[in-house]
Amino acid sequence: MTQPLLSVRNLTIDYIGEEKDFRAVDDVSFDVAPGEIFGLAGESGCGKSTIAFAISRLHRPPALIRKESRILLDGRDVLGLDRQALSAFRWREVAMVFQSAMNSLNPVLR
């Protein structure tokens, strides 16, 4: 069996509020093998974008990835990357096509 290209384990993400926290992602785990096509589907507000933001480390406060969470890309700990390594990693090794993609993928614009 080949090693997964992407391995997400026990991913838990909370949005920290002043009075109350909101758990957006609760203990999600999955693997994506090299060459495999992976789709993440669900209703609006179920955490799909939050998971994608976590994989590419685009989340910002008040989003908080809990300590038990692990994201490995090709065996490398994504959550442990420092700023310099993250800068080299993001957009070169992992990227995201955001919702309303035609706004960013407009062939008329550079």
Gaussian input, Z-matrix of N, CA and C with variables (Angstrom, degrees):
# hf/3-21g

backbone

0 1
 N
 C     1     B1
 C     2     B2     1     A1
 N     3     B3     2     A2     1     D1
 C     4     B4     3     A3     2     D2
 C     5     B5     4     A4     3     D3
 N     6     B6     5     A5     4     D4
 C     7     B7     6     A6     5     D5
 C     8     B8     7     A7     6     D6
 N     9     B9     8     A8     7     D7
 C    10    B10     9     A9     8     D8
 C    11    B11    10    A10     9     D9
 N    12    B12    11    A11    10    D10
 C    13    B13    12    A12    11    D11
 C    14    B14    13    A13    12    D12
 N    15    B15    14    A14    13    D13
 C    16    B16    15    A15    14    D14
 C    17    B17    16    A16    15    D15
 N    18    B18    17    A17    16    D16
 C    19    B19    18    A18    17    D17
 C    20    B20    19    A19    18    D18
 N    21    B21    20    A20    19    D19
 C    22    B22    21    A21    20    D20
 C    23    B23    22    A22    21    D21
 N    24    B24    23    A23    22    D22
 C    25    B25    24    A24    23    D23
 C    26    B26    25    A25    24    D24
 N    27    B27    26    A26    25    D25
 C    28    B28    27    A27    26    D26
 C    29    B29    28    A28    27    D27
 N    30    B30    29    A29    28    D28
 C    31    B31    30    A30    29    D29
 C    32    B32    31    A31    30    D30
 N    33    B33    32    A32    31    D31
 C    34    B34    33    A33    32    D32
 C    35    B35    34    A34    33    D33
 N    36    B36    35    A35    34    D34
 C    37    B37    36    A36    35    D35
 C    38    B38    37    A37    36    D36
 N    39    B39    38    A38    37    D37
 C    40    B40    39    A39    38    D38
 C    41    B41    40    A40    39    D39
 N    42    B42    41    A41    40    D40
 C    43    B43    42    A42    41    D41
 C    44    B44    43    A43    42    D42
 N    45    B45    44    A44    43    D43
 C    46    B46    45    A45    44    D44
 C    47    B47    46    A46    45    D45
 N    48    B48    47    A47    46    D46
 C    49    B49    48    A48    47    D47
 C    50    B50    49    A49    48    D48
 N    51    B51    50    A50    49    D49
 C    52    B52    51    A51    50    D50
 C    53    B53    52    A52    51    D51
 N    54    B54    53    A53    52    D52
 C    55    B55    54    A54    53    D53
 C    56    B56    55    A55    54    D54
 N    57    B57    56    A56    55    D55
 C    58    B58    57    A57    56    D56
 C    59    B59    58    A58    57    D57
 N    60    B60    59    A59    58    D58
 C    61    B61    60    A60    59    D59
 C    62    B62    61    A61    60    D60
 N    63    B63    62    A62    61    D61
 C    64    B64    63    A63    62    D62
 C    65    B65    64    A64    63    D63
 N    66    B66    65    A65    64    D64
 C    67    B67    66    A66    65    D65
 C    68    B68    67    A67    66    D66
 N    69    B69    68    A68    67    D67
 C    70    B70    69    A69    68    D68
 C    71    B71    70    A70    69    D69
 N    72    B72    71    A71    70    D70
 C    73    B73    72    A72    71    D71
 C    74    B74    73    A73    72    D72
 N    75    B75    74    A74    73    D73
 C    76    B76    75    A75    74    D74
 C    77    B77    76    A76    75    D75
 N    78    B78    77    A77    76    D76
 C    79    B79    78    A78    77    D77
 C    80    B80    79    A79    78    D78
 N    81    B81    80    A80    79    D79
 C    82    B82    81    A81    80    D80
 C    83    B83    82    A82    81    D81
 N    84    B84    83    A83    82    D82
 C    85    B85    84    A84    83    D83
 C    86    B86    85    A85    84    D84
 N    87    B87    86    A86    85    D85
 C    88    B88    87    A87    86    D86
 C    89    B89    88    A88    87    D87
 N    90    B90    89    A89    88    D88
 C    91    B91    90    A90    89    D89
 C    92    B92    91    A91    90    D90
 N    93    B93    92    A92    91    D91
 C    94    B94    93    A93    92    D92
 C    95    B95    94    A94    93    D93
 N    96    B96    95    A95    94    D94
 C    97    B97    96    A96    95    D95
 C    98    B98    97    A97    96    D96
 N    99    B99    98    A98    97    D97
 C   100   B100    99    A99    98    D98
 C   101   B101   100   A100    99    D99
 N   102   B102   101   A101   100   D100
 C   103   B103   102   A102   101   D101
 C   104   B104   103   A103   102   D102
 N   105   B105   104   A104   103   D103
 C   106   B106   105   A105   104   D104
 C   107   B107   106   A106   105   D105
 N   108   B108   107   A107   106   D106
 C   109   B109   108   A108   107   D107
 C   110   B110   109   A109   108   D108
 N   111   B111   110   A110   109   D109
 C   112   B112   111   A111   110   D110
 C   113   B113   112   A112   111   D111
 N   114   B114   113   A113   112   D112
 C   115   B115   114   A114   113   D113
 C   116   B116   115   A115   114   D114
 N   117   B117   116   A116   115   D115
 C   118   B118   117   A117   116   D116
 C   119   B119   118   A118   117   D117
 N   120   B120   119   A119   118   D118
 C   121   B121   120   A120   119   D119
 C   122   B122   121   A121   120   D120
 N   123   B123   122   A122   121   D121
 C   124   B124   123   A123   122   D122
 C   125   B125   124   A124   123   D123
 N   126   B126   125   A125   124   D124
 C   127   B127   126   A126   125   D125
 C   128   B128   127   A127   126   D126
 N   129   B129   128   A128   127   D127
 C   130   B130   129   A129   128   D128
 C   131   B131   130   A130   129   D129
 N   132   B132   131   A131   130   D130
 C   133   B133   132   A132   131   D131
 C   134   B134   133   A133   132   D132
 N   135   B135   134   A134   133   D133
 C   136   B136   135   A135   134   D134
 C   137   B137   136   A136   135   D135
 N   138   B138   137   A137   136   D136
 C   139   B139   138   A138   137   D137
 C   140   B140   139   A139   138   D138
 N   141   B141   140   A140   139   D139
 C   142   B142   141   A141   140   D140
 C   143   B143   142   A142   141   D141
 N   144   B144   143   A143   142   D142
 C   145   B145   144   A144   143   D143
 C   146   B146   145   A145   144   D144
 N   147   B147   146   A146   145   D145
 C   148   B148   147   A147   146   D146
 C   149   B149   148   A148   147   D147
 N   150   B150   149   A149   148   D148
 C   151   B151   150   A150   149   D149
 C   152   B152   151   A151   150   D150
 N   153   B153   152   A152   151   D151
 C   154   B154   153   A153   152   D152
 C   155   B155   154   A154   153   D153
 N   156   B156   155   A155   154   D154
 C   157   B157   156   A156   155   D155
 C   158   B158   157   A157   156   D156
 N   159   B159   158   A158   157   D157
 C   160   B160   159   A159   158   D158
 C   161   B161   160   A160   159   D159
 N   162   B162   161   A161   160   D160
 C   163   B163   162   A162   161   D161
 C   164   B164   163   A163   162   D162
 N   165   B165   164   A164   163   D163
 C   166   B166   165   A165   164   D164
 C   167   B167   166   A166   165   D165
 N   168   B168   167   A167   166   D166
 C   169   B169   168   A168   167   D167
 C   170   B170   169   A169   168   D168
 N   171   B171   170   A170   169   D169
 C   172   B172   171   A171   170   D170
 C   173   B173   172   A172   171   D171
 N   174   B174   173   A173   172   D172
 C   175   B175   174   A174   173   D173
 C   176   B176   175   A175   174   D174
 N   177   B177   176   A176   175   D175
 C   178   B178   177   A177   176   D176
 C   179   B179   178   A178   177   D177
 N   180   B180   179   A179   178   D178
 C   181   B181   180   A180   179   D179
 C   182   B182   181   A181   180   D180
 N   183   B183   182   A182   181   D181
 C   184   B184   183   A183   182   D182
 C   185   B185   184   A184   183   D183
 N   186   B186   185   A185   184   D184
 C   187   B187   186   A186   185   D185
 C   188   B188   187   A187   186   D186
 N   189   B189   188   A188   187   D187
 C   190   B190   189   A189   188   D188
 C   191   B191   190   A190   189   D189
 N   192   B192   191   A191   190   D190
 C   193   B193   192   A192   191   D191
 C   194   B194   193   A193   192   D192
 N   195   B195   194   A194   193   D193
 C   196   B196   195   A195   194   D194
 C   197   B197   196   A196   195   D195
 N   198   B198   197   A197   196   D196
 C   199   B199   198   A198   197   D197
 C   200   B200   199   A199   198   D198
 N   201   B201   200   A200   199   D199
 C   202   B202   201   A201   200   D200
 C   203   B203   202   A202   201   D201
 N   204   B204   203   A203   202   D202
 C   205   B205   204   A204   203   D203
 C   206   B206   205   A205   204   D204
 N   207   B207   206   A206   205   D205
 C   208   B208   207   A207   206   D206
 C   209   B209   208   A208   207   D207
 N   210   B210   209   A209   208   D208
 C   211   B211   210   A210   209   D209
 C   212   B212   211   A211   210   D210
 N   213   B213   212   A212   211   D211
 C   214   B214   213   A213   212   D212
 C   215   B215   214   A214   213   D213
 N   216   B216   215   A215   214   D214
 C   217   B217   216   A216   215   D215
 C   218   B218   217   A217   216   D216
 N   219   B219   218   A218   217   D217
 C   220   B220   219   A219   218   D218
 C   221   B221   220   A220   219   D219
 N   222   B222   221   A221   220   D220
 C   223   B223   222   A222   221   D221
 C   224   B224   223   A223   222   D222
 N   225   B225   224   A224   223   D223
 C   226   B226   225   A225   224   D224
 C   227   B227   226   A226   225   D225
 N   228   B228   227   A227   226   D226
 C   229   B229   228   A228   227   D227
 C   230   B230   229   A229   228   D228
 N   231   B231   230   A230   229   D229
 C   232   B232   231   A231   230   D230
 C   233   B233   232   A232   231   D231
 N   234   B234   233   A233   232   D232
 C   235   B235   234   A234   233   D233
 C   236   B236   235   A235   234   D234
 N   237   B237   236   A236   235   D235
 C   238   B238   237   A237   236   D236
 C   239   B239   238   A238   237   D237
 N   240   B240   239   A239   238   D238
 C   241   B241   240   A240   239   D239
 C   242   B242   241   A241   240   D240
 N   243   B243   242   A242   241   D241
 C   244   B244   243   A243   242   D242
 C   245   B245   244   A244   243   D243
 N   246   B246   245   A245   244   D244
 C   247   B247   246   A246   245   D245
 C   248   B248   247   A247   246   D246
 N   249   B249   248   A248   247   D247
 C   250   B250   249   A249   248   D248
 C   251   B251   250   A250   249   D249
 N   252   B252   251   A251   250   D250
 C   253   B253   252   A252   251   D251
 C   254   B254   253   A253   252   D252
 N   255   B255   254   A254   253   D253
 C   256   B256   255   A255   254   D254
 C   257   B257   256   A256   255   D255
 N   258   B258   257   A257   256   D256
 C   259   B259   258   A258   257   D257
 C   260   B260   259   A259   258   D258
 N   261   B261   260   A260   259   D259
 C   262   B262   261   A261   260   D260
 C   263   B263   262   A262   261   D261
 N   264   B264   263   A263   262   D262
 C   265   B265   264   A264   263   D263
 C   266   B266   265   A265   264   D264
 N   267   B267   266   A266   265   D265
 C   268   B268   267   A267   266   D266
 C   269   B269   268   A268   267   D267
 N   270   B270   269   A269   268   D268
 C   271   B271   270   A270   269   D269
 C   272   B272   271   A271   270   D270
 N   273   B273   272   A272   271   D271
 C   274   B274   273   A273   272   D272
 C   275   B275   274   A274   273   D273
 N   276   B276   275   A275   274   D274
 C   277   B277   276   A276   275   D275
 C   278   B278   277   A277   276   D276
 N   279   B279   278   A278   277   D277
 C   280   B280   279   A279   278   D278
 C   281   B281   280   A280   279   D279
 N   282   B282   281   A281   280   D280
 C   283   B283   282   A282   281   D281
 C   284   B284   283   A283   282   D282
 N   285   B285   284   A284   283   D283
 C   286   B286   285   A285   284   D284
 C   287   B287   286   A286   285   D285
 N   288   B288   287   A287   286   D286
 C   289   B289   288   A288   287   D287
 C   290   B290   289   A289   288   D288
 N   291   B291   290   A290   289   D289
 C   292   B292   291   A291   290   D290
 C   293   B293   292   A292   291   D291
 N   294   B294   293   A293   292   D292
 C   295   B295   294   A294   293   D293
 C   296   B296   295   A295   294   D294
 N   297   B297   296   A296   295   D295
 C   298   B298   297   A297   296   D296
 C   299   B299   298   A298   297   D297
 N   300   B300   299   A299   298   D298
 C   301   B301   300   A300   299   D299
 C   302   B302   301   A301   300   D300
 N   303   B303   302   A302   301   D301
 C   304   B304   303   A303   302   D302
 C   305   B305   304   A304   303   D303
 N   306   B306   305   A305   304   D304
 C   307   B307   306   A306   305   D305
 C   308   B308   307   A307   306   D306
 N   309   B309   308   A308   307   D307
 C   310   B310   309   A309   308   D308
 C   311   B311   310   A310   309   D309
 N   312   B312   311   A311   310   D310
 C   313   B313   312   A312   311   D311
 C   314   B314   313   A313   312   D312
 N   315   B315   314   A314   313   D313
 C   316   B316   315   A315   314   D314
 C   317   B317   316   A316   315   D315
 N   318   B318   317   A317   316   D316
 C   319   B319   318   A318   317   D317
 C   320   B320   319   A319   318   D318
 N   321   B321   320   A320   319   D319
 C   322   B322   321   A321   320   D320
 C   323   B323   322   A322   321   D321
 N   324   B324   323   A323   322   D322
 C   325   B325   324   A324   323   D323
 C   326   B326   325   A325   324   D324
 N   327   B327   326   A326   325   D325
 C   328   B328   327   A327   326   D326
 C   329   B329   328   A328   327   D327

   B1=1.4571
   B2=1.5400
   B3=1.3222
   B4=1.4573
   B5=1.5245
   B6=1.3244
   B7=1.4666
   B8=1.5220
   B9=1.3298
   B10=1.4691
   B11=1.5303
   B12=1.3084
   B13=1.4598
   B14=1.5272
   B15=1.3396
   B16=1.4668
   B17=1.5136
   B18=1.3118
   B19=1.4602
   B20=1.5285
   B21=1.3130
   B22=1.4613
   B23=1.5279
   B24=1.3197
   B25=1.4626
   B26=1.5215
   B27=1.3255
   B28=1.4645
   B29=1.5237
   B30=1.3288
   B31=1.4656
   B32=1.5246
   B33=1.3156
   B34=1.4605
   B35=1.5253
   B36=1.3373
   B37=1.4636
   B38=1.5189
   B39=1.3078
   B40=1.4556
   B41=1.5190
   B42=1.3112
   B43=1.4594
   B44=1.5161
   B45=1.3148
   B46=1.4566
   B47=1.5280
   B48=1.3201
   B49=1.4587
   B50=1.5117
   B51=1.3086
   B52=1.4623
   B53=1.5238
   B54=1.3220
   B55=1.4603
   B56=1.5220
   B57=1.3284
   B58=1.4581
   B59=1.5235
   B60=1.3369
   B61=1.4592
   B62=1.5292
   B63=1.3356
   B64=1.4578
   B65=1.5214
   B66=1.3159
   B67=1.4624
   B68=1.5236
   B69=1.3287
   B70=1.4620
   B71=1.5276
   B72=1.3332
   B73=1.4657
   B74=1.5217
   B75=1.3316
   B76=1.4614
   B77=1.5213
   B78=1.3384
   B79=1.4606
   B80=1.5328
   B81=1.3278
   B82=1.4638
   B83=1.5259
   B84=1.3370
   B85=1.4571
   B86=1.5218
   B87=1.3398
   B88=1.4595
   B89=1.5187
   B90=1.3263
   B91=1.4548
   B92=1.5161
   B93=1.3234
   B94=1.4571
   B95=1.5244
   B96=1.3264
   B97=1.4583
   B98=1.5229
   B99=1.3195
   B100=1.4692
   B101=1.5300
   B102=1.3210
   B103=1.4545
   B104=1.5158
   B105=1.3118
   B106=1.4632
   B107=1.5229
   B108=1.3067
   B109=1.4580
   B110=1.5159
   B111=1.3179
   B112=1.4599
   B113=1.5184
   B114=1.2973
   B115=1.4579
   B116=1.5127
   B117=1.3031
   B118=1.4602
   B119=1.5155
   B120=1.3057
   B121=1.4591
   B122=1.5219
   B123=1.3107
   B124=1.4533
   B125=1.5052
   B126=1.2974
   B127=1.4650
   B128=1.5199
   B129=1.2931
   B130=1.4600
   B131=1.5281
   B132=1.3289
   B133=1.4617
   B134=1.5126
   B135=1.3514
   B136=1.4668
   B137=1.5239
   B138=1.3554
   B139=1.4550
   B140=1.5208
   B141=1.3247
   B142=1.4660
   B143=1.5288
   B144=1.2997
   B145=1.4714
   B146=1.5209
   B147=1.3057
   B148=1.4630
   B149=1.5216
   B150=1.3341
   B151=1.4686
   B152=1.5248
   B153=1.3253
   B154=1.4639
   B155=1.5268
   B156=1.3166
   B157=1.4618
   B158=1.5285
   B159=1.3245
   B160=1.4650
   B161=1.5226
   B162=1.3335
   B163=1.4618
   B164=1.5197
   B165=1.3209
   B166=1.4621
   B167=1.5325
   B168=1.3251
   B169=1.4696
   B170=1.5216
   B171=1.3199
   B172=1.4600
   B173=1.5260
   B174=1.3320
   B175=1.4584
   B176=1.5287
   B177=1.2872
   B178=1.4603
   B179=1.5378
   B180=1.3202
   B181=1.4590
   B182=1.5203
   B183=1.2934
   B184=1.4590
   B185=1.5280
   B186=1.3532
   B187=1.4631
   B188=1.5291
   B189=1.3172
   B190=1.4585
   B191=1.5246
   B192=1.3255
   B193=1.4598
   B194=1.5199
   B195=1.3057
   B196=1.4685
   B197=1.5240
   B198=1.3332
   B199=1.4605
   B200=1.5222
   B201=1.3005
   B202=1.4659
   B203=1.5220
   B204=1.3131
   B205=1.4582
   B206=1.5247
   B207=1.3534
   B208=1.4644
   B209=1.5140
   B210=1.3220
   B211=1.4595
   B212=1.5207
   B213=1.3280
   B214=1.4583
   B215=1.5186
   B216=1.3170
   B217=1.4571
   B218=1.5154
   B219=1.3247
   B220=1.4622
   B221=1.5245
   B222=1.3325
   B223=1.4595
   B224=1.5139
   B225=1.3284
   B226=1.4719
   B227=1.5234
   B228=1.3194
   B229=1.4565
   B230=1.5293
   B231=1.3127
   B232=1.4633
   B233=1.5259
   B234=1.3118
   B235=1.4625
   B236=1.5260
   B237=1.3242
   B238=1.4532
   B239=1.5247
   B240=1.3280
   B241=1.4646
   B242=1.5277
   B243=1.3414
   B244=1.4569
   B245=1.5356
   B246=1.3265
   B247=1.4761
   B248=1.5213
   B249=1.3273
   B250=1.4538
   B251=1.5300
   B252=1.3177
   B253=1.4613
   B254=1.5271
   B255=1.3182
   B256=1.4595
   B257=1.5227
   B258=1.3138
   B259=1.4620
   B260=1.5254
   B261=1.3227
   B262=1.4613
   B263=1.5304
   B264=1.3102
   B265=1.4638
   B266=1.5299
   B267=1.3253
   B268=1.4608
   B269=1.5265
   B270=1.3087
   B271=1.4667
   B272=1.5210
   B273=1.3419
   B274=1.4630
   B275=1.5206
   B276=1.3328
   B277=1.4559
   B278=1.5248
   B279=1.3062
   B280=1.4620
   B281=1.5205
   B282=1.3216
   B283=1.4639
   B284=1.5186
   B285=1.3032
   B286=1.4606
   B287=1.5243
   B288=1.3222
   B289=1.4620
   B290=1.5174
   B291=1.3249
   B292=1.4525
   B293=1.5231
   B294=1.3217
   B295=1.4560
   B296=1.5143
   B297=1.3296
   B298=1.4636
   B299=1.5275
   B300=1.3168
   B301=1.4594
   B302=1.5221
   B303=1.3038
   B304=1.4617
   B305=1.5229
   B306=1.3123
   B307=1.4627
   B308=1.5272
   B309=1.3277
   B310=1.4555
   B311=1.5187
   B312=1.3206
   B313=1.4607
   B314=1.5276
   B315=1.2927
   B316=1.4611
   B317=1.5319
   B318=1.3522
   B319=1.4666
   B320=1.5281
   B321=1.3088
   B322=1.4660
   B323=1.5259
   B324=1.3178
   B325=1.4686
   B326=1.5192
   B327=1.3239
   B328=1.4662
   B329=1.4949
   A1=108.61
   A2=116.79
   A3=120.87
   A4=110.89
   A5=114.71
   A6=120.74
   A7=108.53
   A8=117.96
   A9=119.93
   A10=110.90
   A11=116.10
   A12=120.88
   A13=109.50
   A14=114.80
   A15=121.70
   A16=108.59
   A17=116.33
   A18=121.66
   A19=108.50
   A20=115.91
   A21=122.55
   A22=106.64
   A23=116.60
   A24=121.07
   A25=110.73
   A26=114.17
   A27=121.86
   A28=112.43
   A29=116.78
   A30=120.64
   A31=109.80
   A32=114.72
   A33=122.21
   A34=107.44
   A35=114.88
   A36=120.48
   A37=109.06
   A38=114.62
   A39=121.30
   A40=109.53
   A41=115.75
   A42=121.31
   A43=105.80
   A44=116.02
   A45=121.80
   A46=109.50
   A47=115.61
   A48=121.59
   A49=111.18
   A50=115.69
   A51=119.75
   A52=111.24
   A53=116.53
   A54=120.13
   A55=112.79
   A56=117.05
   A57=119.89
   A58=109.07
   A59=116.78
   A60=121.94
   A61=109.13
   A62=115.80
   A63=121.34
   A64=108.50
   A65=117.17
   A66=121.89
   A67=108.41
   A68=116.03
   A69=122.06
   A70=112.05
   A71=116.41
   A72=122.32
   A73=106.33
   A74=116.40
   A75=120.67
   A76=111.51
   A77=116.71
   A78=123.84
   A79=112.66
   A80=117.04
   A81=122.67
   A82=109.34
   A83=116.74
   A84=122.77
   A85=109.26
   A86=115.83
   A87=121.06
   A88=108.82
   A89=115.74
   A90=123.30
   A91=108.88
   A92=115.98
   A93=122.65
   A94=106.62
   A95=115.96
   A96=121.42
   A97=110.68
   A98=117.61
   A99=119.77
   A100=110.25
   A101=117.09
   A102=122.55
   A103=114.94
   A104=117.12
   A105=121.42
   A106=110.15
   A107=116.30
   A108=122.21
   A109=107.05
   A110=116.24
   A111=121.94
   A112=109.05
   A113=116.72
   A114=121.40
   A115=110.18
   A116=115.96
   A117=122.02
   A118=106.90
   A119=116.44
   A120=121.44
   A121=109.87
   A122=114.75
   A123=120.44
   A124=110.21
   A125=114.51
   A126=119.09
   A127=110.85
   A128=115.22
   A129=121.78
   A130=110.10
   A131=115.47
   A132=119.96
   A133=115.12
   A134=118.43
   A135=119.57
   A136=113.78
   A137=118.20
   A138=120.02
   A139=115.63
   A140=118.71
   A141=121.04
   A142=111.69
   A143=116.96
   A144=120.72
   A145=110.92
   A146=117.58
   A147=121.20
   A148=110.22
   A149=117.63
   A150=121.74
   A151=109.71
   A152=117.39
   A153=121.17
   A154=110.97
   A155=117.41
   A156=121.16
   A157=110.26
   A158=117.59
   A159=120.80
   A160=111.28
   A161=117.67
   A162=121.04
   A163=110.72
   A164=116.86
   A165=120.19
   A166=112.44
   A167=116.16
   A168=123.29
   A169=112.11
   A170=116.11
   A171=121.85
   A172=112.30
   A173=117.44
   A174=120.56
   A175=110.40
   A176=115.80
   A177=121.86
   A178=107.78
   A179=116.22
   A180=117.95
   A181=109.96
   A182=117.04
   A183=128.37
   A184=115.17
   A185=119.16
   A186=120.63
   A187=109.30
   A188=116.15
   A189=121.71
   A190=108.66
   A191=116.33
   A192=121.30
   A193=107.64
   A194=116.77
   A195=121.63
   A196=111.54
   A197=116.63
   A198=123.88
   A199=113.83
   A200=118.63
   A201=120.21
   A202=112.67
   A203=117.58
   A204=123.23
   A205=110.83
   A206=115.65
   A207=121.44
   A208=109.29
   A209=116.08
   A210=122.50
   A211=106.59
   A212=116.33
   A213=121.38
   A214=109.08
   A215=117.04
   A216=122.12
   A217=107.07
   A218=115.56
   A219=121.96
   A220=110.89
   A221=115.90
   A222=122.98
   A223=115.15
   A224=118.53
   A225=122.37
   A226=110.13
   A227=116.08
   A228=122.82
   A229=110.35
   A230=117.12
   A231=122.43
   A232=110.99
   A233=117.21
   A234=120.31
   A235=112.29
   A236=117.62
   A237=121.65
   A238=114.18
   A239=117.54
   A240=120.29
   A241=111.05
   A242=116.09
   A243=119.61
   A244=108.92
   A245=117.28
   A246=121.04
   A247=113.02
   A248=116.61
   A249=120.22
   A250=110.84
   A251=116.98
   A252=120.94
   A253=110.64
   A254=116.75
   A255=121.11
   A256=110.91
   A257=116.61
   A258=121.05
   A259=110.94
   A260=117.32
   A261=121.13
   A262=111.74
   A263=117.08
   A264=124.00
   A265=112.42
   A266=114.95
   A267=120.51
   A268=110.24
   A269=115.53
   A270=126.08
   A271=112.88
   A272=118.73
   A273=119.83
   A274=110.57
   A275=115.57
   A276=120.25
   A277=112.88
   A278=115.72
   A279=120.01
   A280=107.45
   A281=115.49
   A282=120.98
   A283=108.45
   A284=114.84
   A285=120.09
   A286=108.84
   A287=116.04
   A288=120.90
   A289=105.65
   A290=115.72
   A291=121.17
   A292=111.68
   A293=115.69
   A294=120.81
   A295=108.08
   A296=116.73
   A297=122.30
   A298=108.83
   A299=115.57
   A300=121.60
   A301=113.11
   A302=118.64
   A303=119.77
   A304=111.59
   A305=117.40
   A306=120.09
   A307=111.04
   A308=117.31
   A309=120.58
   A310=112.65
   A311=118.70
   A312=122.26
   A313=111.27
   A314=116.91
   A315=122.55
   A316=108.44
   A317=118.56
   A318=120.64
   A319=113.44
   A320=118.54
   A321=122.25
   A322=110.97
   A323=116.90
   A324=122.07
   A325=111.00
   A326=116.20
   A327=120.36
   A328=111.14
   D1=133.48
   D2=-178.54
   D3=-80.74
   D4=153.77
   D5=176.90
   D6=-69.74
   D7=138.73
   D8=177.79
   D9=-62.73
   D10=144.96
   D11=173.13
   D12=-70.50
   D13=-42.76
   D14=177.41
   D15=-125.78
   D16=128.49
   D17=177.00
   D18=-128.31
   D19=118.71
   D20=177.02
   D21=-111.60
   D22=124.69
   D23=-176.84
   D24=-129.83
   D25=127.77
   D26=173.31
   D27=52.01
   D28=38.67
   D29=-178.23
   D30=-70.58
   D31=118.99
   D32=178.55
   D33=-130.57
   D34=124.69
   D35=-177.25
   D36=-129.81
   D37=127.69
   D38=176.73
   D39=-113.99
   D40=148.12
   D41=167.60
   D42=-101.42
   D43=119.38
   D44=-174.10
   D45=-86.71
   D46=122.22
   D47=179.30
   D48=-107.39
   D49=167.56
   D50=179.14
   D51=-66.04
   D52=-39.74
   D53=-177.83
   D54=-108.41
   D55=-28.17
   D56=-174.49
   D57=-150.79
   D58=142.20
   D59=175.33
   D60=-92.45
   D61=154.60
   D62=178.19
   D63=-124.93
   D64=122.76
   D65=178.37
   D66=-84.28
   D67=110.21
   D68=-177.39
   D69=-89.77
   D70=-32.19
   D71=179.77
   D72=-135.12
   D73=128.20
   D74=-173.43
   D75=-124.19
   D76=98.79
   D77=171.68
   D78=57.75
   D79=54.34
   D80=-179.33
   D81=-91.83
   D82=134.39
   D83=176.71
   D84=-136.22
   D85=137.86
   D86=172.81
   D87=-164.29
   D88=160.66
   D89=175.80
   D90=-124.35
   D91=148.84
   D92=172.95
   D93=-126.56
   D94=120.13
   D95=-178.91
   D96=-81.18
   D97=156.67
   D98=175.52
   D99=-55.52
   D100=132.07
   D101=179.30
   D102=80.86
   D103=-7.21
   D104=-179.19
   D105=-79.75
   D106=143.19
   D107=173.17
   D108=-97.32
   D109=127.77
   D110=-175.42
   D111=-123.05
   D112=128.96
   D113=176.31
   D114=-117.15
   D115=137.73
   D116=177.82
   D117=-116.39
   D118=111.49
   D119=-174.74
   D120=-121.19
   D121=151.42
   D122=177.51
   D123=173.09
   D124=169.98
   D125=-178.14
   D126=-71.42
   D127=164.56
   D128=179.68
   D129=-58.28
   D130=132.91
   D131=177.14
   D132=84.89
   D133=9.21
   D134=-176.14
   D135=-88.98
   D136=-5.32
   D137=175.34
   D138=111.68
   D139=5.65
   D140=-178.88
   D141=-58.72
   D142=-51.45
   D143=-179.48
   D144=-66.10
   D145=-35.84
   D146=178.52
   D147=-62.53
   D148=-40.05
   D149=176.95
   D150=-64.76
   D151=-46.31
   D152=-179.74
   D153=-62.23
   D154=-41.48
   D155=177.93
   D156=-63.22
   D157=-38.01
   D158=179.54
   D159=-66.74
   D160=-41.05
   D161=-179.52
   D162=-61.87
   D163=-38.93
   D164=-179.61
   D165=-94.14
   D166=4.60
   D167=179.20
   D168=56.96
   D169=41.30
   D170=177.71
   D171=-98.32
   D172=-5.38
   D173=-179.88
   D174=-64.13
   D175=150.23
   D176=178.97
   D177=-133.88
   D178=157.88
   D179=174.38
   D180=-55.66
   D181=139.25
   D182=20.06
   D183=-90.20
   D184=11.37
   D185=177.49
   D186=-71.46
   D187=135.16
   D188=-178.58
   D189=-134.82
   D190=119.60
   D191=174.97
   D192=-85.08
   D193=124.74
   D194=-177.02
   D195=-70.81
   D196=152.69
   D197=-172.63
   D198=-60.73
   D199=-30.44
   D200=-177.76
   D201=-75.06
   D202=-8.04
   D203=-177.92
   D204=-75.46
   D205=145.06
   D206=176.35
   D207=-136.74
   D208=135.49
   D209=173.39
   D210=-131.19
   D211=116.31
   D212=179.41
   D213=-117.27
   D214=127.75
   D215=174.03
   D216=-114.95
   D217=115.55
   D218=-177.36
   D219=53.20
   D220=38.19
   D221=177.64
   D222=84.69
   D223=-4.51
   D224=-177.96
   D225=-95.76
   D226=135.76
   D227=-178.96
   D228=-74.84
   D229=103.36
   D230=-177.49
   D231=-65.40
   D232=-38.00
   D233=-176.98
   D234=-72.85
   D235=-14.68
   D236=179.60
   D237=-96.19
   D238=0.47
   D239=-178.13
   D240=-69.10
   D241=134.50
   D242=174.47
   D243=-80.78
   D244=177.87
   D245=-175.03
   D246=-57.37
   D247=-44.42
   D248=-177.68
   D249=-66.03
   D250=-46.42
   D251=178.97
   D252=-65.62
   D253=-37.10
   D254=178.25
   D255=-64.55
   D256=-40.06
   D257=178.74
   D258=-62.73
   D259=-40.79
   D260=177.93
   D261=-71.22
   D262=-32.19
   D263=-177.26
   D264=-74.66
   D265=-47.15
   D266=-173.60
   D267=-70.75
   D268=132.23
   D269=177.96
   D270=77.14
   D271=-16.97
   D272=174.73
   D273=-96.78
   D274=-41.92
   D275=-177.57
   D276=-107.30
   D277=-25.67
   D278=178.06
   D279=-143.06
   D280=139.17
   D281=179.55
   D282=-146.53
   D283=167.61
   D284=-175.88
   D285=-137.93
   D286=135.15
   D287=171.74
   D288=-96.69
   D289=113.77
   D290=-173.98
   D291=-75.63
   D292=163.35
   D293=173.13
   D294=-58.08
   D295=154.24
   D296=-174.30
   D297=59.63
   D298=47.04
   D299=-174.14
   D300=-60.22
   D301=-27.88
   D302=-179.17
   D303=-64.26
   D304=-21.93
   D305=174.81
   D306=-67.44
   D307=-33.22
   D308=-178.45
   D309=-102.57
   D310=-16.80
   D311=-179.09
   D312=-107.82
   D313=29.02
   D314=-179.77
   D315=-68.23
   D316=117.38
   D317=-176.76
   D318=-67.57
   D319=-13.21
   D320=179.75
   D321=-80.46
   D322=-26.57
   D323=-177.44
   D324=-96.72
   D325=149.63
   D326=175.06
   D327=-80.86

